[in-house]
Amino acid sequence: MTVKEYNQAVDQYSDGIYRFVLKNLRDGDRSRDIVQDTYEKLWIKISDVNGTKVKSYLFSTAYHTMIDIIRKESKQANFDEVRQEDHSHEEQYSDLGEILQQALALLPEKQRSVIMLRDYEGYSYQEISEITGLTESQVKVYIYRGRLFLKNYIGDLERVI
């Protein structure tokens, strides 16, 4: 990879990486730090990274850096032990985007990440598998479980609207 390709990668992918990390962490400063760390790691390995696979490398690196930070800062709760009734939404409210953000915040980190990569960033199951290091089957299962939780959390659209 050349310096010119590196600069193009910064121009093309930095906003997407930032949005992806921000949606997961909901902290602008930490998200910017992760994007910066990601590009620093790319710079260190600039001679090893193929210019055609830089997007996958960047998102994988950002994902793993984000996971490391999340693991350092908090313990994960086992989603199977959480009662759905404690986290379901019953009130009537018209801002579906806000409700969706609240629901996404309740998902376990892996489910939230794969849903964000699939539904917000438009990656295929195979690309998500490469980015996260999960198998394609695991990605599909996490997306299914996450979407099922979101569906149950949001409930009928009539209650929301």
C-alpha positions as CSV (number, residue, x, y, z in Angstrom):
1,M,0.0,0.0,0.0
2,T,1.3,3.4,-0.9
3,V,1.0,6.7,1.0
4,K,-1.4,7.9,-1.6
5,E,-3.6,4.9,-1.1
6,Y,-3.4,5.4,2.6
7,N,-4.6,9.0,2.2
8,Q,-7.4,7.9,0.0
9,A,-8.4,5.3,2.6
10,V,-8.6,8.1,5.2
11,D,-10.8,10.2,2.9
12,Q,-13.1,7.4,2.0
13,Y,-13.6,5.3,5.1
14,S,-13.0,7.5,8.2
15,D,-16.5,8.8,8.4
16,G,-18.0,5.3,8.1
17,I,-15.7,3.9,10.7
18,Y,-16.5,6.8,13.0
19,R,-20.3,6.3,12.6
20,F,-20.0,2.6,13.2
21,V,-18.0,3.1,16.4
22,L,-20.2,6.0,17.6
23,K,-23.4,3.9,17.2
24,N,-21.9,1.3,19.4
25,L,-20.2,3.4,22.0
26,R,-22.3,6.5,22.0
27,D,-19.3,8.6,23.0
28,G,-17.8,10.9,20.3
29,D,-14.4,11.4,22.0
30,R,-13.8,7.7,22.4
31,S,-15.0,7.0,18.9
32,R,-12.6,9.6,17.4
33,D,-9.8,8.0,19.5
34,I,-10.6,4.6,18.1
35,V,-10.7,5.9,14.5
36,Q,-7.3,7.5,15.1
37,D,-5.9,4.3,16.7
38,T,-7.2,2.4,13.7
39,Y,-5.4,4.6,11.2
40,E,-2.3,4.5,13.3
41,K,-2.3,0.7,13.2
42,L,-2.8,0.8,9.4
43,W,0.1,3.2,9.1
44,I,2.3,0.8,11.1
45,K,1.4,-2.1,8.8
46,I,1.2,0.0,5.6
47,S,3.6,-2.3,3.8
48,D,1.6,-5.5,4.8
49,V,-1.9,-4.3,3.9
50,N,-3.2,-4.8,0.4
51,G,-4.8,-1.6,-1.0
52,T,-7.8,-3.5,-2.3
53,K,-8.6,-4.9,1.2
54,V,-8.0,-1.8,3.2
55,K,-11.7,-1.2,4.0
56,S,-12.0,-4.7,5.5
57,Y,-8.8,-4.2,7.5
58,L,-9.9,-0.8,8.8
59,F,-13.3,-2.0,10.0
60,S,-11.9,-5.1,11.5
61,T,-9.2,-3.1,13.4
62,A,-11.8,-0.6,14.6
63,Y,-14.1,-3.3,15.7
64,H,-11.4,-5.2,17.6
65,T,-10.1,-2.0,19.2
66,M,-13.7,-1.1,20.3
67,I,-14.2,-4.5,21.7
68,D,-11.0,-4.3,23.7
69,I,-12.1,-0.9,25.2
70,I,-15.6,-2.2,26.0
71,R,-14.1,-5.2,27.8
72,K,-11.7,-3.1,29.8
73,E,-14.4,-0.7,30.9
74,S,-17.2,-2.9,31.8
75,K,-18.3,-6.4,32.5
76,Q,-20.8,-8.0,30.1
77,A,-24.1,-9.2,31.4
78,N,-25.4,-12.5,30.1
79,F,-28.3,-11.7,27.9
80,D,-30.0,-15.0,28.6
81,E,-30.3,-14.0,32.3
82,V,-31.9,-10.6,31.5
83,R,-35.7,-10.6,31.8
84,Q,-37.3,-9.2,28.7
85,E,-40.1,-7.6,30.7
86,D,-37.6,-5.4,32.5
87,H,-36.4,-3.9,29.2
88,S,-39.5,-3.8,27.1
89,H,-41.2,-0.7,25.9
90,E,-44.9,-0.3,26.8
91,E,-45.5,3.5,26.6
92,Q,-46.8,5.2,23.5
93,Y,-44.3,7.4,21.9
94,S,-43.8,8.7,18.4
95,D,-40.0,9.0,18.0
96,L,-39.2,5.6,16.6
97,G,-35.5,6.5,16.1
98,E,-35.1,7.3,19.8
99,I,-36.8,4.1,20.8
100,L,-34.6,2.1,18.4
101,Q,-31.5,3.7,19.9
102,Q,-32.7,2.7,23.4
103,A,-33.3,-0.8,22.2
104,L,-29.9,-1.0,20.5
105,A,-28.3,0.1,23.7
106,L,-29.8,-2.9,25.5
107,L,-28.4,-5.4,23.1
108,P,-25.2,-7.3,24.0
109,E,-22.1,-5.8,22.3
110,K,-21.7,-8.6,19.7
111,Q,-25.3,-8.5,18.6
112,R,-25.3,-4.7,18.4
113,S,-22.1,-4.7,16.4
114,V,-23.3,-7.2,13.8
115,I,-26.6,-5.5,13.5
116,M,-24.9,-2.2,13.0
117,L,-22.6,-3.6,10.4
118,R,-25.4,-5.4,8.5
119,D,-28.3,-2.9,8.7
120,Y,-26.5,0.5,9.0
121,E,-23.3,-0.1,7.1
122,G,-24.7,-2.7,4.6
123,Y,-22.1,-5.4,4.9
124,S,-22.8,-8.9,3.8
125,Y,-22.7,-11.8,6.2
126,Q,-19.3,-12.9,4.9
127,E,-17.8,-9.4,5.3
128,I,-19.2,-9.2,8.8
129,S,-17.7,-12.5,9.5
130,E,-14.3,-11.3,8.3
131,I,-14.5,-8.1,10.3
132,T,-15.6,-9.6,13.6
133,G,-13.8,-12.9,13.4
134,L,-17.1,-14.8,13.9
135,T,-18.3,-17.6,11.6
136,E,-20.9,-16.7,9.1
137,S,-23.4,-18.9,11.0
138,Q,-22.6,-17.1,14.3
139,V,-23.2,-13.7,12.5
140,K,-26.6,-14.9,11.3
141,V,-27.6,-16.1,14.7
142,Y,-26.5,-12.9,16.4
143,I,-28.4,-10.8,13.8
144,Y,-31.5,-13.0,14.2
145,R,-31.5,-12.8,18.0
146,G,-30.8,-9.1,18.0
147,R,-33.6,-8.4,15.5
148,L,-36.0,-10.6,17.5
149,F,-35.2,-8.6,20.7
150,L,-35.6,-5.3,18.8
151,K,-39.0,-6.5,17.4
152,N,-40.2,-7.5,20.9
153,Y,-38.9,-4.4,22.5
154,I,-40.5,-2.0,20.0
155,G,-43.7,-4.1,19.8
156,D,-46.5,-3.1,17.5
157,L,-46.0,0.0,15.5
158,E,-49.5,1.1,16.5
159,R,-48.3,1.5,20.1
160,V,-45.3,3.5,18.9
161,I,-47.0,5.9,16.5
